[in-house]
Amino acid sequence: MNSNTILDDIQWQTLIQQTAATFSDVTIKRGFQYYKQGRIAESEIDHTADGIVNATVDGSETYRVELYVHALDDSHCSCPVQSGCKHMVAVLLDYANRQGRSIHALVNAHSTLYTATSYSRDGLSQTEDKPLPAGAMKWKEKADRLPEMPVSEWHDLFEICTASLGSNTQNSFYAKNALASLHHIKPPLTANLDTLFDFHALLFVLGKLVKPPGNVWNSSGSYIGYHTQIAADHVVAKLEELFKEAIKYESADPSWGQLLAETIEYVRRNMLLEQKNRKFYTKCTLGCG
């Protein structure tokens, strides 16, 4: 396969998101059946163009599909539906398989990326609400008790809520989807707790981006990829802003002081553990005493 047509990790994550946005879950499942039944008669990647696949699919008739991998909405099919159809999904799955990617990530795009909502530039403010899947309701119910829980239990809950995302692709797309997962379960909170929730959501994602497997730091250092570094820097910048905001709050609620103290201790503990050539957690509290 021409190296120019091979998807990198960021393009792959984008494709999963596009799949969920372009095709209904039912259509994806029907396309999966077509793929398994071997209904794709021909499929050819156009090496003269970026991410275009021309294929024929055997349905009630033989249909021609022109799939734009990087812009699925622009794809079209000669079937009566013409766009967003099962024939396109079958071709897409065949393409993913030829790329050596997991077709099940696409088949399960809706359940994996149910958090695909519109976010403002800072990556936190939700601008569109979508229904939670049934499996997430129990997490949201537990999240309603966040003000009564120590911050360590907040992170335990965050771990559960983001488990389906995996952690093999440590980049801005992972960070965005993880933050979206957490914000789907965020209950109505007072202004100070709302800020603290956002702060811990970012702390959690930062840990996923920069901590080695098993969260075991070592003095010898380990390589952080370019895209991981970019994502981590963005998260740290937002953390700096939120920390300065959080410590300005005053509250008569005794639990607030306890949560803030636990937060500072959490950051300091990670500051002591992180490698000398990395100062991600140190930057979170710069200028804040």
C-alpha positions as CSV (number, residue, x, y, z in Angstrom):
1,M,0.0,0.0,0.0
2,N,1.3,3.4,-0.9
3,S,2.6,5.1,2.2
4,N,0.7,8.3,1.3
5,T,-2.6,6.4,1.8
6,I,-1.8,4.9,5.2
7,L,-3.8,6.4,8.1
8,D,-1.8,7.8,11.0
9,D,-3.2,7.6,14.5
10,I,-4.8,11.0,14.5
11,Q,-6.5,10.3,11.1
12,W,-7.8,7.0,12.5
13,Q,-9.3,8.6,15.6
14,T,-10.9,11.2,13.3
15,L,-12.3,8.5,11.1
16,I,-14.0,6.8,14.1
17,Q,-15.6,10.1,15.1
18,Q,-16.7,10.7,11.5
19,T,-18.2,7.2,11.3
20,A,-20.4,7.8,14.4
21,A,-21.4,11.2,13.1
22,T,-22.2,10.1,9.6
23,F,-23.9,6.7,10.0
24,S,-26.6,5.6,12.4
25,D,-25.8,2.6,14.6
26,V,-28.3,0.5,12.7
27,T,-26.7,1.4,9.4
28,I,-23.3,0.5,10.7
29,K,-24.4,-2.9,11.9
30,R,-26.1,-3.6,8.5
31,G,-22.9,-2.5,6.7
32,F,-21.0,-4.9,8.9
33,Q,-23.2,-7.8,7.8
34,Y,-22.6,-6.9,4.2
35,Y,-18.8,-6.8,4.9
36,K,-18.9,-10.2,6.6
37,Q,-20.9,-11.7,3.7
38,G,-18.2,-10.6,1.3
39,R,-20.5,-8.4,-0.8
40,I,-17.7,-6.0,-1.8
41,A,-17.1,-7.1,-5.4
42,E,-14.3,-4.6,-6.1
43,S,-12.5,-2.0,-4.1
44,E,-9.6,0.2,-5.2
45,I,-7.9,3.1,-3.5
46,D,-7.3,6.1,-5.8
47,H,-3.6,6.8,-5.3
48,T,-3.9,10.0,-7.3
49,A,-6.3,11.5,-4.7
50,D,-6.2,11.8,-0.9
51,G,-8.3,9.1,0.7
52,I,-10.7,8.2,-2.0
53,V,-11.9,4.6,-2.4
54,N,-13.9,3.4,-5.4
55,A,-15.8,0.2,-4.9
56,T,-18.8,-1.9,-6.1
57,V,-21.1,-3.6,-3.6
58,D,-23.5,-6.4,-4.3
59,G,-26.9,-5.6,-2.8
60,S,-30.3,-6.1,-4.4
61,E,-28.3,-4.7,-7.4
62,T,-24.7,-3.9,-7.8
63,Y,-24.0,-0.4,-6.5
64,R,-21.0,1.8,-7.0
65,V,-19.6,3.6,-4.0
66,E,-17.2,6.5,-4.0
67,L,-15.9,6.8,-0.4
68,Y,-14.1,9.9,0.8
69,V,-12.3,8.7,3.8
70,H,-11.4,12.1,5.2
71,A,-14.8,13.6,4.5
72,L,-17.4,10.8,4.8
73,D,-20.3,13.3,4.3
74,D,-19.0,13.9,0.7
75,S,-19.2,10.2,-0.2
76,H,-21.9,8.9,-2.4
77,C,-23.5,5.6,-3.6
78,S,-25.6,4.7,-6.6
79,C,-28.2,3.0,-4.4
80,P,-31.6,4.8,-3.8
81,V,-30.3,6.1,-0.4
82,Q,-27.3,7.7,-2.1
83,S,-25.5,8.7,1.1
84,G,-25.0,7.4,4.7
85,C,-25.9,3.9,3.5
86,K,-24.8,0.4,4.5
87,H,-22.9,-0.1,1.2
88,M,-20.6,2.8,2.2
89,V,-20.1,1.2,5.6
90,A,-19.1,-2.1,4.1
91,V,-16.5,-0.3,1.9
92,L,-15.3,1.7,4.9
93,L,-14.8,-1.5,7.0
94,D,-13.0,-3.2,4.1
95,Y,-10.7,-0.1,3.9
96,A,-10.0,-0.2,7.6
97,N,-9.1,-3.9,7.5
98,R,-6.7,-3.2,4.6
99,Q,-5.1,-0.5,6.7
100,G,-4.5,-3.1,9.5
101,R,-7.0,-1.2,11.8
102,S,-9.6,-2.8,14.0
103,I,-12.9,-2.8,12.2
104,H,-14.7,-3.3,15.5
105,A,-13.6,0.2,16.5
106,L,-15.8,1.5,13.6
107,V,-18.6,-1.0,14.1
108,N,-18.8,0.2,17.8
109,A,-18.2,3.8,17.0
110,H,-21.4,5.0,18.7
111,S,-20.8,3.2,21.9
112,T,-17.1,4.1,22.0
113,L,-17.5,7.7,21.1
114,Y,-21.0,8.5,22.5
115,T,-19.3,11.5,23.9
116,A,-18.8,13.1,20.5
117,T,-20.3,16.5,21.2
118,S,-19.5,20.1,20.1
119,Y,-17.1,21.8,22.5
120,S,-15.8,25.3,22.7
121,R,-12.2,26.1,21.9
122,D,-11.0,25.4,25.5
123,G,-12.3,21.8,25.1
124,L,-14.5,22.0,28.2
125,S,-17.6,24.0,27.6
126,Q,-20.4,21.7,26.2
127,T,-22.5,23.3,23.5
128,E,-24.7,20.4,22.5
129,D,-26.3,17.8,24.8
130,K,-26.9,14.3,23.6
131,P,-28.7,11.5,25.4
132,L,-26.5,9.3,27.6
133,P,-26.4,5.6,26.7
134,A,-28.1,3.4,29.3
135,G,-24.8,2.0,30.6
136,A,-23.6,5.5,31.6
137,M,-26.6,6.3,33.7
138,K,-25.2,4.5,36.7
139,W,-22.0,6.5,36.5
140,K,-24.1,9.7,36.4
141,E,-26.0,8.6,39.5
142,K,-22.8,8.1,41.3
143,A,-21.4,11.4,40.1
144,D,-24.4,13.1,41.8
145,R,-22.6,12.3,45.1
146,L,-19.3,13.9,44.1
147,P,-19.5,16.7,46.6
148,E,-19.6,14.1,49.4
149,M,-16.7,12.0,47.9
150,P,-13.0,12.4,48.4
151,V,-11.1,13.4,45.3
152,S,-9.5,9.9,45.1
153,E,-12.9,8.5,44.5
154,W,-13.5,11.1,41.8
155,H,-10.6,9.7,39.9
156,D,-11.8,6.1,40.4
157,L,-15.1,7.2,38.8
158,F,-13.3,8.9,36.0
159,E,-11.3,5.7,35.3
160,I,-14.5,3.7,34.9
161,C,-16.1,6.3,32.7
162,T,-13.2,6.5,30.2
163,A,-12.3,2.8,30.2
164,S,-14.0,2.2,26.8
165,L,-11.7,4.8,25.2
166,G,-8.6,2.8,25.9
167,S,-5.3,4.6,26.2
168,N,-3.2,3.4,23.3
169,T,-3.6,6.6,21.4
170,Q,-2.3,9.4,23.6
171,N,-3.1,12.6,21.6
172,S,-5.5,15.5,21.5
173,F,-8.3,13.3,20.2
174,Y,-8.0,11.0,23.2
175,A,-7.9,14.0,25.5
176,K,-11.0,15.5,23.9
177,N,-13.0,12.3,24.1
178,A,-12.0,11.6,27.7
179,L,-13.0,15.1,28.8
180,A,-16.3,14.7,26.9
181,S,-17.0,11.4,28.7
182,L,-16.4,13.1,32.1
183,H,-18.5,16.1,31.3
184,H,-21.4,13.9,30.3
185,I,-21.6,12.7,33.9
186,K,-21.0,16.0,35.6
187,P,-23.9,16.9,37.9
188,P,-25.2,20.4,38.6
189,L,-22.6,21.9,40.9
190,T,-22.0,25.2,42.7
191,A,-19.5,27.5,40.9
192,N,-16.6,26.5,43.1
193,L,-17.2,22.7,42.7
194,D,-17.8,23.1,39.0
195,T,-14.4,24.6,38.7
196,L,-12.9,21.9,40.8
197,F,-14.5,19.2,38.7
198,D,-13.1,20.6,35.6
199,F,-9.7,20.8,37.2
200,H,-9.7,17.2,38.3
201,A,-11.0,16.1,34.9
202,L,-8.0,17.7,33.3
203,L,-5.7,16.3,35.9
204,F,-7.0,12.8,35.2
205,V,-6.5,13.3,31.4
206,L,-3.0,14.7,32.0
207,G,-2.1,11.5,33.9
208,K,-3.4,9.3,31.1
209,L,-1.3,11.3,28.6
210,V,2.1,11.5,30.4
211,K,2.3,8.7,33.0
212,P,4.0,5.5,31.9
213,P,2.1,2.1,32.0
214,G,1.4,1.2,35.5
215,N,1.9,4.8,36.6
216,V,5.5,3.9,37.5
217,W,7.8,6.9,37.0
218,N,11.5,6.2,36.5
219,S,14.5,8.5,36.6
220,S,15.9,7.4,33.3
221,G,13.1,9.1,31.5
222,S,10.9,7.9,28.6
223,Y,10.0,9.3,25.3
224,I,6.8,11.3,24.8
225,G,5.6,11.6,21.3
226,Y,5.0,14.9,19.5
227,H,1.2,14.6,19.5
228,T,1.2,13.5,23.2
229,Q,3.3,16.5,24.1
230,I,0.9,18.9,22.2
231,A,-2.1,17.5,24.0
232,A,-0.4,17.6,27.4
233,D,0.7,21.2,27.0
234,H,-2.8,22.2,26.1
235,V,-4.2,20.4,29.2
236,V,-1.5,22.0,31.5
237,A,-2.3,25.5,30.2
238,K,-6.0,25.0,31.1
239,L,-5.0,23.6,34.5
240,E,-3.0,26.7,35.3
241,E,-6.0,28.9,34.6
242,L,-8.4,26.7,36.6
243,F,-6.1,26.4,39.6
244,K,-5.8,30.1,40.0
245,E,-9.5,30.4,39.8
246,A,-10.2,27.6,42.2
247,I,-8.1,28.9,45.1
248,K,-9.8,32.3,45.0
249,Y,-13.2,30.7,46.0
250,E,-14.4,31.1,49.5
251,S,-17.1,28.8,50.8
252,A,-18.8,28.3,54.2
253,D,-19.2,24.6,53.3
254,P,-16.5,22.8,55.3
255,S,-16.2,20.1,52.6
256,W,-14.9,22.7,50.2
257,G,-11.8,23.3,52.3
258,Q,-11.2,19.6,52.5
259,L,-11.6,19.0,48.8
260,L,-9.2,21.9,48.0
261,A,-6.6,20.5,50.4
262,E,-6.9,17.1,48.9
263,T,-6.5,18.6,45.4
264,I,-3.3,20.4,46.4
265,E,-2.0,17.3,48.0
266,Y,-2.8,15.3,44.8
267,V,-0.9,17.8,42.6
268,R,2.1,17.9,45.0
269,R,2.3,14.1,45.2
270,N,2.5,13.9,41.4
271,M,5.0,16.7,41.3
272,L,7.3,14.7,43.5
273,L,6.8,11.5,41.3
274,E,7.2,13.0,37.8
275,Q,10.5,12.8,36.1
276,K,13.0,15.6,36.3
277,N,12.8,16.4,32.6
278,R,9.0,16.9,32.9
279,K,7.3,19.6,34.9
280,F,3.7,19.1,33.9
281,Y,2.3,19.0,37.4
282,T,4.7,21.7,38.6
283,K,3.3,24.0,35.9
284,C,-0.3,23.5,37.2
285,T,0.3,25.5,40.3
286,L,2.9,28.0,39.2
287,G,2.4,31.4,40.8
288,C,-0.2,30.1,43.2
289,G,1.9,29.5,46.3
